[in-house]
Amino acid sequence: MVKDEEMLEELKKIRSLLEPKPAPPAPKGFWNEFKAFLESYKVLGLAVAFIMGLYLGALVQSLVKDLLLPAIGLALPGLEDLATYAVMVGAQTFGIGSFLVALITFIIVALVIFVIVKVTKKWGIQ
């Protein structure tokens, strides 16, 4: 009987230790609230990712316009400058070449981002 009471007391102690602690009070003052906002939403990391993505897009766009499109122009006679390829229908001009450049750029950027995400997951980076 005494042993059961001792076990029950131990279990109560363990339960009290496992209960979650109350959340700390919210920081007061504008600067502290701002720092808490930056930390909780990881705004700085998001800004860095945005800037890097912007320059990655510019790099891939240059790759497409300066390297891939001339190679396509060599392979397909008549499409030497695909970026300026356009179709006139009545008085309207449709920039099909510009659209194709944007499409190729998007596909390559999406592929590069896919590979980066796959590699970072493999390395255990979230």
Secondary structure, DSSP 4 states (H G I P E B T S, - for coil): -HHHHHHHHHHHHHHHHHSPPPPPPPPPSHHHHHHHHHHHHTHHHHHHHHHHHHHHHHHHHHHIIIIIHHHHHHHSTT-TTGGG--EEETTEEE-HHHHHHHHHHHHHHHHHHHHHHHHHHHHT--
